[in-house]
Amino acid sequence: MIVKRLRPIGLCAALTVPALVLRFSGAEPGAVVGLLLFGLAVVAASFLLAWAAEAAQVDISGGLAIAVLAVIAVLPEYAVDLYFAYTAGSNPEYVAYAAANMTGSNRLLLGLGWSTVVLIGLAVAKKRSGATVRELVLDSPYRVELGFLAIASIVAFVIPGTGQISLVLGFALLGFFVFYLWKVSRAEPGEPELVGPAAILGGLSKRPRRILVTTLFVFAAVVILASAEPFAHNLIAVGTELGIDRFLLVQWLAPLASEAPEFIVAILFALRGKGDAAIGTLLSSKVNQWTLLVGSLPIAYVFGGGGTALRLDARQIEEFLLTATQTLLGVAALLALRFPRWAAWTLLGLFAVQFALPGQTARYVLCGVYAVIALAALIHNRRHILPTLAAPFRRAPYASGSSREERISA
């Protein structure tokens, strides 16, 4: 019975085999075939990582769990993006790809991920209660993570403002990420909420569970590290062969592959009526992207032979500005720890509109739209701004005996 329930894990492992055979045999198929096989391997390995990382929460507690899970969860996406940044050190053309992958995954996570799980969560709540639910309410502890994201989103404007990601900024963001891990590790741990194959793994007895989870970690990491380079190469080659904008392929196709498992886990939470856990998971990922990922790019660039700053061209500056203003709107809308329906539809609509506005002028207009709506949301939620910005630095953000309403307005 257990073997049957573990079939999804076996299927994902089997899907990685063709890519591993190609990689270690040295065979070079066509760009399209290579993209499909290596992309499939990245997606399958991402699912294995996600399931193993969730199940590991049964055995690992405290700060170690948070540190390990944070790094594991972003490995597929970061492997591809850091490869682009490293290669850019010797081939300046790859700077654009590093920027494209980062901005694409960031906007995809918020514009599509946040809005989708909120709308699903509200629909589930309406079905269960029989009444219209207009907003998704998050628990008070999420204000700490929102505070980290708020600060990171403000710092993010330094990048389009200076036209570069400097090594100094990179180290500062990495330091902020370490502080984030330390801060959230001090929170009182709760029981992990496992779904799907992760729940099957978590339900095994201790020894088989630890052996299987460790094996999945190692196997998935090997697959991702082995597939990242050929996947990136074939992605660019396909764009060249088919006449498709390579920047757009790197910006949207690669993040879709690496973000898929995380999206599915969040959607499953939302479908089970745990909308706050769903958006909380994606909120943590957003913090990781603006700190760990962005901070790592200039360091990878230096190791690849580049200078002390990853310099951006006009298009990349535009992409970072659009990503930063989108993040600002997401933070502004969530300041009261309530995600309203209008905000979800607005984020989703503006995310879709960007594909119909490829020109630079139109993109800057879209940045202005994000900024104006964000300003209105900031004014509406103004009493929550300072508590949110201060939350990461408070020793005890909320008193244990305070009411839910008091915690939200603290």
KAZIUR-V743723 format. One record per residue. RES is the residue in one small letter. SS is DSSP state (helix for helix, strand for strand, loop for the rest). Layout:
# KAZIUR-V743723
RES/SS, RES/SS
This chain:
# KAZIUR-V743723
m/loop, i/helix, v/helix, k/helix, r/helix, l/loop, r/helix, p/helix, i/helix, g/helix, l/helix, c/helix, a/helix, a/helix, l/helix, t/loop, v/helix, p/helix, a/helix, l/helix, v/helix, l/helix, r/helix, f/helix, s/helix, g/loop, a/loop, e/loop, p/loop, g/loop, a/helix, v/helix, v/helix, g/helix, l/helix, l/helix, l/helix, f/helix, g/helix, l/helix, a/helix, v/helix, v/helix, a/helix, a/helix, s/helix, f/helix, l/helix, l/helix, a/helix, w/helix, a/helix, a/helix, e/helix, a/helix, a/helix, q/loop, v/loop, d/loop, i/loop, s/loop, g/helix, g/helix, l/helix, a/helix, i/helix, a/helix, v/helix, l/helix, a/helix, v/helix, i/helix, a/helix, v/helix, l/helix, p/helix, e/helix, y/helix, a/helix, v/helix, d/helix, l/helix, y/helix, f/helix, a/helix, y/helix, t/helix, a/helix, g/loop, s/loop, n/loop, p/loop, e/loop, y/helix, v/helix, a/helix, y/helix, a/helix, a/helix, a/helix, n/helix, m/helix, t/helix, g/helix, s/helix, n/helix, r/helix, l/helix, l/helix, l/helix, g/helix, l/helix, g/helix, w/helix, s/helix, t/helix, v/helix, v/helix, l/helix, i/helix, g/helix, l/helix, a/helix, v/helix, a/helix, k/helix, k/helix, r/helix, s/helix, g/loop, a/loop, t/loop, v/loop, r/loop, e/strand, l/strand, v/strand, l/loop, d/loop, s/loop, p/loop, y/helix, r/helix, v/helix, e/helix, l/helix, g/helix, f/helix, l/helix, a/helix, i/helix, a/helix, s/helix, i/helix, v/helix, a/helix, f/helix, v/helix, i/helix, p/helix, g/helix, t/helix, g/loop, q/strand, i/strand, s/strand, l/helix, v/helix, l/helix, g/helix, f/helix, a/helix, l/helix, l/helix, g/helix, f/helix, f/helix, v/helix, f/helix, y/helix, l/helix, w/helix, k/helix, v/helix, s/helix, r/loop, a/loop, e/loop, p/loop, g/loop, e/loop, p/loop, e/loop, l/loop, v/loop, g/loop, p/helix, a/helix, a/helix, i/helix, l/helix, g/helix, g/loop, l/loop, s/loop, k/helix, r/helix, p/helix, r/helix, r/helix, i/helix, l/helix, v/helix, t/helix, t/helix, l/helix, f/helix, v/helix, f/helix, a/helix, a/helix, v/helix, v/helix, i/helix, l/helix, a/helix, s/helix, a/helix, e/helix, p/helix, f/helix, a/helix, h/helix, n/helix, l/helix, i/helix, a/helix, v/helix, g/helix, t/helix, e/helix, l/helix, g/loop, i/loop, d/loop, r/helix, f/helix, l/helix, l/helix, v/helix, q/helix, w/helix, l/helix, a/helix, p/helix, l/helix, a/helix, s/helix, e/helix, a/helix, p/helix, e/helix, f/helix, i/helix, v/helix, a/helix, i/helix, l/helix, f/helix, a/helix, l/helix, r/loop, g/loop, k/loop, g/helix, d/helix, a/helix, a/helix, i/helix, g/helix, t/helix, l/helix, l/helix, s/helix, s/helix, k/helix, v/helix, n/helix, q/helix, w/helix, t/helix, l/helix, l/helix, v/helix, g/helix, s/helix, l/helix, p/helix, i/helix, a/helix, y/helix, v/helix, f/helix, g/loop, g/loop, g/loop, g/loop, t/loop, a/strand, l/strand, r/strand, l/loop, d/loop, a/helix, r/helix, q/helix, i/helix, e/helix, e/helix, f/helix, l/helix, l/helix, t/helix, a/helix, t/helix, q/helix, t/helix, l/helix, l/helix, g/helix, v/helix, a/helix, a/helix, l/helix, l/loop, a/loop, l/loop, r/strand, f/strand, p/strand, r/helix, w/helix, a/helix, a/helix, w/helix, t/helix, l/helix, l/helix, g/helix, l/helix, f/helix, a/helix, v/helix, q/helix, f/helix, a/helix, l/loop, p/loop, g/loop, q/helix, t/helix, a/helix, r/helix, y/helix, v/helix, l/helix, c/helix, g/helix, v/helix, y/helix, a/helix, v/helix, i/helix, a/helix, l/helix, a/helix, a/helix, l/helix, i/helix, h/helix, n/loop, r/helix, r/helix, h/helix, i/helix, l/helix, p/helix, t/helix, l/helix, a/helix, a/helix, p/loop, f/loop, r/loop, r/loop, a/loop, p/loop, y/loop, a/loop, s/loop, g/loop, s/loop, s/loop, r/helix, e/helix, e/helix, r/helix, i/helix, s/loop, a/loop
